Amino acid sequence: MTQAKKGDTVRVHYTGMLEDGTVFDTSLGREPLEFTIGENEIIPGFEDEVIGMQPGETKTFKVASDRAFGPHREELVITMDRDQFPPHLHPEVGKEYRMRQPDGSSVPVRVVDVSEETVTLDANHPLAGKDLIFEVQLVEVL
């Protein structure tokens, strides 16, 4: 039987969980995830674990944060005065916005704290600094 290897395009069903069992994403109920192994289309720790799997095989594995979304970087958390926040926006913890950079590009940020005087924004990926658990079934090697 065929085993998935670097360069293969594969389709997988997956469920991603935090270490406490909280599901953060799943492909169940929708089309399988399709990617080419070695093309850096997904997090490296996930991709590495699919290598060697056979169609129909299911496995569960842990991906350390450094092989997933990296560490949580404090320099990406900023606190700004409330009056610097656009007046037409009403910040609430959990809301996501795009923050324009000096070069004209924008980055996604998440509101993590709001007080009467300040708004704290986090530009880290929501899963940065977290080890992830995946249950993966290799559906097919294309």
C-alpha positions in Angstrom: 0.0 0.0 0.0 1.1 3.6 -0.7 2.7 5.6 2.1 2.6 9.4 2.1 6.0 11.0 1.3 7.5 14.4 0.6 6.1 15.8 -2.6 2.8 13.9 -2.4 -0.4 15.8 -2.4 -2.6 14.3 0.3 -6.1 14.7 1.6 -6.7 14.3 5.4 -9.5 14.7 7.9 -8.3 16.1 11.2 -9.4 17.4 14.5 -7.1 19.8 16.4 -7.3 20.1 20.1 -5.6 21.9 22.9 -4.0 19.9 25.7 -7.2 20.3 27.8 -9.2 18.6 25.1 -10.8 21.8 23.7 -11.3 21.4 19.9 -10.1 24.5 18.0 -10.7 23.2 14.5 -11.9 20.1 12.6 -12.5 19.1 9.0 -15.2 16.6 10.0 -18.4 17.6 8.3 -16.7 19.3 5.4 -14.2 18.5 2.7 -10.8 17.0 3.8 -7.8 19.3 4.0 -5.6 18.9 0.9 -2.0 19.9 0.8 1.4 18.9 -0.7 3.9 17.5 1.7 7.0 19.6 1.8 5.5 22.8 0.3 5.1 24.5 3.7 1.3 24.9 3.3 0.6 23.9 6.8 2.4 23.8 10.2 5.6 21.7 10.0 4.8 19.4 12.9 1.5 18.4 11.3 3.1 17.8 7.9 5.9 15.7 9.3 3.5 13.3 11.1 1.6 12.6 7.9 4.7 11.3 6.2 4.6 7.5 6.3 0.9 7.2 6.8 -1.2 5.0 4.5 -4.7 5.8 3.2 -7.3 4.9 5.8 -4.8 5.1 8.6 -5.6 7.3 11.7 -3.2 8.5 14.2 -3.1 11.0 17.1 0.0 13.1 17.7 1.2 16.2 19.6 2.8 19.1 17.9 5.0 21.3 20.2 4.4 25.1 19.9 7.7 25.6 18.2 6.6 23.3 15.4 3.2 24.8 15.2 2.5 28.6 15.6 5.7 29.4 17.5 6.1 31.0 20.9 3.8 33.7 22.3 5.9 36.8 21.8 5.3 39.6 24.3 6.6 42.3 21.9 3.5 41.6 19.8 1.2 42.6 22.6 0.6 46.4 22.8 -1.4 48.6 25.1 -2.6 51.9 23.7 -4.5 54.8 25.2 -8.2 54.5 24.5 -8.3 57.8 22.7 -5.8 56.4 20.1 -8.3 53.7 19.3 -10.6 54.7 16.3 -13.7 56.3 17.9 -16.1 54.5 15.6 -14.9 51.1 16.8 -16.0 49.7 20.1 -13.3 47.3 21.5 -14.4 44.2 23.3 -12.2 41.4 24.5 -12.1 38.7 21.8 -12.9 41.1 18.9 -10.5 41.0 16.0 -9.3 43.9 13.9 -6.6 44.7 11.3 -4.0 47.2 12.4 -2.3 49.2 9.7 1.5 49.2 9.8 3.8 52.2 8.8 4.6 50.4 5.5 0.9 50.3 4.5 0.5 46.6 5.2 -1.9 45.4 8.0 -1.7 42.7 10.6 -4.6 40.9 12.4 -4.9 41.8 16.1 -7.1 40.5 18.9 -8.4 42.6 21.8 -7.2 41.0 25.0 -8.0 43.7 27.5 -10.1 46.8 27.7 -10.2 49.4 30.5 -11.6 52.9 30.6 -8.1 54.3 29.8 -6.5 51.6 27.6 -7.0 48.9 25.0 -4.6 46.0 24.8 -4.1 44.3 21.4 -2.3 41.0 20.7 -0.9 40.3 17.2 0.2 36.8 18.1 -1.6 33.9 16.4 -4.3 32.7 18.8 -2.6 29.4 19.1 1.0 30.8 19.5 2.7 29.3 22.6 0.4 26.3 22.7 1.2 22.6 22.1 -1.5 21.1 19.9 -3.0 17.6 19.7 -4.2 16.3 16.3 -6.2 13.3 15.4 -5.6 12.7 11.6 -7.0 10.2 9.1 -5.2 10.0 5.8 -8.0 9.9 3.3 -6.0 9.6 0.1 -2.7 10.2 -1.6 -3.4 11.9 -4.9 
